[in-house]
Amino acid sequence: MERPPLIILEKRESSLGTYIGHIKETPIERIDKEKEKRPVTLEQIKIMIAQDESERMFVGSNSGLFEMGGGEKESGFIKFEDIQHFIDENEKSPVVAHTHPIAVFDNAGYTPEELNKMRTERNFLAPMPPSITDIMGSVSTVEHFKDQDVEIRNKVYDPTGMWEYTLQQDNSAIELFKKFQHDLSERTEASLTDTDKQIMEEHGINKAHPAKRVSILKANPSTRVIGEKLEQTANQFIDELTEDTKEALSKFGKLEYFCLDIAGAKRAGHDQEQTKKLIRNYIETAASIGIQVSYTPY
């Protein structure tokens, strides 16, 4: 499997199979973004994981999650005001959650035929922990609410279980990552002309999953130059970092490697013990850089 760059721009036997057999009889209604947000059950989330084309987003608390969109060709996005709504209702530990549906396992190298196999054979299901893109989003969220007396808890629901993670805001690695994320964003933004931004908007690039934007740009002859420009800008920025900074940030890159290795465990022929070891490595690496992660199989 081809390894990803250091940083990309911009999850026991599962009971999911119980629901897979009833997909045709129990379809999940596609969300109408104009309708009132609706609470969801774990059973509904499992069906979404099997059916959806992209990640679906939720905000809530331990008492319940409310759907915020996504699930179709475009990934959903959570607005800070959606989280603020729960904080204003005295929720001290708001939950920000999303799914890793079977469809996104193509990122780990699964073919369309293998994705269909995952939908029909529970023994072929695999976990997928929070990606580096998920971590980047969580860092931004924690930074936004840092002056309020709350702890943002993040959850990811995948075909086999639920990942939960929180960030230690005062951890030196998190602080370094925040600065890296801010400076990289400024550099790449400055490299884009107004025409570039207009073309990206016309092609719906900003609605695509952040991890796929550069590859989508490069795959289209009309936008290839923009994709190459962003990639070159990011690579140049990374090259300019000090060796100490690169070494400190490399653990965030390792998380992405473990993420893809875990997601690709079935393709690689790993047994349950090998997969558990990869999960332990992921959790230990995350803890070393201020990210507390737990994994609970369904």
N, C-alpha and C positions, 0 to 999 in steps of 0.2 A: 504493500500500500504506500502510495506517495505521501511523504510527510508534509504537513502544512508549514508555513513560515512561522517565525517566532510569535508574531501577533497577526491575526487576520483583521483586515480593515472592516472601517466604520465603526438500564437500571435492573431462590427456591422455586419452584414451579409456579407459573402465573395462572391466575384464574381468568385471564383475558380470553382464553379460548372458549370459556363458557358463553361469552357474549358474542364472539366472532360468528358462531353458528346461527345467531339470530339477527345479524346485521340487516338482512333484506326485510325482515319482518318488523324490526325496531329501528328505523332510521332516525337520526338526530336532525331535527329541523335546523336548517342553516340560519344563523342569527341574522336578524334584521337590525342593522345598527341604529335605526330610528326607534326601535322598541325599547321599553324599559329593560334594564339589565336584569337577567334572571339567575336565581341560584341554581347550582348544579350538584348532583350527587356523584359519589365515586363511581358508581355503576355507569352513569352517563359519560363521565370522563374516560372510562375504559373503552367505551364504544367510539368516542371521538378519536382516541388514539388509533383504533383500527381503521376508521373511515377517512379521517381528515387528510387533506393535501398539504397542510402547513400547520405550524404551531398555533394553539389556541390559548388565549390569555385570560387570567382570572385575578381578582383582587378580593380580599375578605379578611376573615379571622379564623380562629380554630372552630368557631361555631358554624362556619359556612363560607363558601366561595361563590363569587358572582362573576359571570362570564362577561368579558370585555371585548370579544371579537376574535377574528382570526379563523383558522380552520379551512379556508378555501385556498385559492392559488396564492393569495398574499398573506403573509404573516400578520398577526394582530400586533398592536402596540398599546402599551399601558401609559396613560397620561398621569402626571404627578397629581393632578386634581382628583383623579379617581382614588388614589391612595389617601389624599388629604381628607376626602369625605369620611373615611373610617377613623382617621385621627381626630377629626372634629367631633366624632361621636365617642370620644374617650377611649379609643382602641390604642393601647400602648404597644402592641406587637402585631401590627398589620401584616397580612400575608400577601406576597406577590408571587403568583404561580403561573406556570405555563406547561404545555404538554410537549413531549417529543414523540410525535406520531410515527407510525411505521414508515410513512412516506418519506420522512427526512433521513432514513437510514441509508439512502443513496449516498449521503455524505461519507459513509463508512465503506463504500464500495459495493453495496448490494445491488444486484441487477433487478430489473422489473419482475422477472420470474421469481427471484428469491424474496422480494417484498411480498408477492402474492402468497408464497409459501409461508411466510411469517403470519399472514392473515388467516391461514387455514390450519396451521400446525403449531400448537402451543410449544412443542419441544424445540422449535426453531426460533422462538422469541429471544431477544437479547436486551440487556439494559443499555441506557445511554445517559451518562451523568451530565451535569451542567457543563456546557462548553465554555471556551474562553470568551466567546461573544456574550454568553449569559452572565459571566463574571463581570465583564465590562459594563453591562447594563446595570448590574447590582451595585457596582461601585458608584456609578452616577446617581442612582437612587438614594443610596446612603448619604452621599455628599449633599444632595438636595435637602434632606431632612435632618441634617446633623445638628441644627440648632433647636430641634424639638425633642422632647423627652420620650423618644420612641425607639424601638428596635425593629428594624425591617427584617422579616423572616421570608426567605425565598424557598419555593418548592418547585420541583420538576417531576411531572408524572410521565413515566415511560411505559413500554409494554409489560414490564415485569415488576415494577415497584415505584416507590416515591422517594426522591432525594430531597433533603431539606438542608439548607445552608445559611449561615449568617456570617457577616464580615466584622472583624475587629478593626474598628475605624482607626485606632491609634497605632496599629501595627506598622512598622517601618516599611515592610514590603508593600503593604496596601498604599501607604503614602507615596512611595516611589512609583507604583503602578498608576496612581491617580495623576501624578505629574506627567508621566509618560503618555497616558491617554489624552490628556489635555493638550500637550505640546504636539503630538502626532496629529490630532484633529485640526489644530490650527494650521499646521504645515500643509496638510492635504487640502484643507479648505482654501488656503491661499493659492494653491496651484491651479485651482479651477477658475476659468473665466466665466463671465455671465452667460456666454453662449454655451459653454460646457454644462452649466447648471440647468439651462433651459432644455438642452437636449436630454439630459438625464431625467428631467421631470416629464418630458414628452414620452419617454420610453418607460416610465414608471419604475425607474431604478431604485428610488428611495423607498418604494413599497416592498421591494424584495428583501429576503433575509439578509442581514448585514454581512454574513459570512460568504454570501454568494454574489455580492454586488460586482466586485472586480471581475470575476470569471464571466458573469453575464455581460458586462460591458465589453470584455475582450472577445466574446463569442460572436458578437454582432458587428459586421463590417462598418456599420454606421456609427458605432460608439467605441470601436476597438482602441482608437487613439487615446480616448479619455481613460479607459481602463489601464492602458499601458502607462499613461502619465501618473495615475494614482499609485500604481504598483511601484514605479520607479521612484516616486517621491517618498513613499514609505520605506523602501529599501535604503535609499540614501540617508534618510533620517536615522534609521537603525544603525547604519554603518558609522554614523557620526557619534554614537553613544560611546561612553568610556567602557573599557572591558569590565570594570566592577559593576557598572549599571547593567550591562548585558548579562553578566553572570547572575545578578539578583533577579532580573526579569525572566531568565531562562526557565525558572520553576513554573511560571505561568504558562510558558510554552509546553513544558512537560505535562501539565494538566490536559492540554489539548491532545497530546499524543496518547495519554492514558484513556481519554474520552473515546477516541477513535478505536483504540485497541479493544476497549470494553465493548463498544458497540459492534465491532467486527469479530467478536469472539466466536460466534457460530460459524461464520465464513472460514475462520482460521482453524476450525476443528477443536477449539479449546473445550475441555470438560469443565464441570462445575467448580472443581477446586482451583483450576487455573484462572477461571473468571473471578472467583472470590479473591485470589491473590492480586489480580489487577485492580479490583475495587479497593482493597486495602492500600495498595500503593497510591491510588488516586487520593484517598482520604488522608493518608499520612502526608503526602506532598502538599495538599491543600492546607492542612493544619500548620505546616512549616511557614506558610506565607499569610497567616492570619485569617484563613477561611475554615470555619468549623462545619464539617459535612457529616451527615448521617444518611444511611440508606435502609429503607424498610420495604422488603418484598411484600407483594399483595397476599 
